[in-house]
Amino acid sequence: MTWDWRPTMADPKHPRHHGEAFKWQIVQSCESGKPSREIRAEYDIARSTPRRWVQGIRDSGSTRAADNRTPGRNEPVEPGRRNRQLEMEADVSEQAAPVFARRQA
């Protein structure tokens, strides 16, 4: 039995996150002329992924999604991120309140 290092296809609700070195490796393979079909099969990545990473490198020099969005598209992301942070802080405060109340009693 051989060890397969590749993860299984990601669930759309839980996408995989790849490191920058891996992304650059894929981009270099694409730019060297290797067919996208072979790259996708070898690394088990989605059909649009190599194209998106190559385009990101060409546009901004980065494969990070935030670096490749227009400023208008980044605006809706930031408030959502801040809201999630505030919700987590509120949850922690609600859970800690009874503990502090018992300590003072």
C-alpha positions in Angstrom: 0.0 0.0 0.0 1.4 3.4 -0.9 0.9 6.6 0.9 -1.1 9.3 -1.0 -0.1 12.7 0.3 -2.8 14.5 -1.5 -5.9 15.4 0.4 -9.4 14.5 -0.9 -11.4 17.1 -2.7 -12.6 19.8 -0.4 -16.1 20.2 0.7 -17.5 23.5 -0.7 -18.4 24.6 2.8 -14.8 23.9 4.0 -12.4 24.8 1.3 -8.8 23.8 1.5 -6.2 26.5 2.0 -2.9 26.2 0.1 0.4 27.9 1.1 2.1 30.5 -1.1 4.9 28.1 -2.1 2.4 25.6 -3.4 0.5 28.2 -5.3 3.8 29.5 -6.9 4.7 25.9 -7.9 1.4 25.5 -9.7 1.8 28.9 -11.4 5.3 27.9 -12.6 4.0 24.6 -13.9 1.3 26.4 -15.9 3.7 29.0 -17.3 6.2 26.2 -18.3 3.5 24.9 -20.6 2.3 21.9 -18.7 -1.4 21.3 -19.5 -3.8 22.5 -16.9 -5.7 19.2 -17.0 -2.5 17.4 -15.9 -1.7 19.9 -13.1 -5.3 19.6 -11.7 -5.2 15.8 -11.8 -1.7 15.6 -10.2 -2.5 18.0 -7.3 -6.2 17.4 -7.0 -7.3 21.0 -7.3 -10.4 22.6 -8.8 -10.6 23.5 -12.5 -10.6 27.3 -12.0 -7.8 27.3 -9.4 -4.7 27.3 -11.6 -6.2 30.0 -13.9 -7.1 32.2 -10.9 -3.7 31.9 -9.4 -1.9 32.7 -12.7 -4.2 35.7 -13.2 -3.5 36.9 -9.7 0.2 36.7 -10.2 -0.1 38.7 -13.5 -2.4 41.3 -12.0 -0.9 42.0 -8.6 2.1 39.7 -8.1 0.2 37.8 -5.5 -2.1 34.7 -5.3 -3.9 36.0 -2.2 -7.6 36.7 -2.9 -7.6 39.9 -0.9 -4.7 41.3 -3.0 -6.6 40.6 -6.2 -10.0 42.0 -5.3 -10.9 45.5 -6.4 -11.3 48.0 -3.5 -15.0 47.9 -3.9 -15.1 44.1 -3.5 -12.9 44.2 -0.3 -15.3 46.7 1.4 -18.0 44.1 2.2 -15.5 41.6 3.5 -14.1 43.8 6.3 -17.4 44.6 8.1 -18.3 40.9 8.1 -14.9 40.0 9.6 -15.3 42.7 12.3 -18.9 41.5 13.1 -17.6 37.9 13.6 -14.9 39.2 15.9 -17.4 41.2 18.0 -19.8 38.3 18.2 -17.0 36.1 19.5 -16.1 38.7 22.1 -19.8 39.0 23.2 -20.0 35.2 23.5 -16.9 35.1 25.7 -18.3 37.9 27.9 -21.7 36.1 28.3 -19.9 32.9 29.3 -17.6 34.7 31.7 -20.3 36.8 33.5 -21.6 34.0 35.7 -18.1 33.0 36.7 -17.3 36.5 37.8 -20.7 36.8 39.6 -19.9 33.7 41.7 -16.5 35.0 42.6 -17.8 38.3 43.9 -20.7 36.6 45.9 
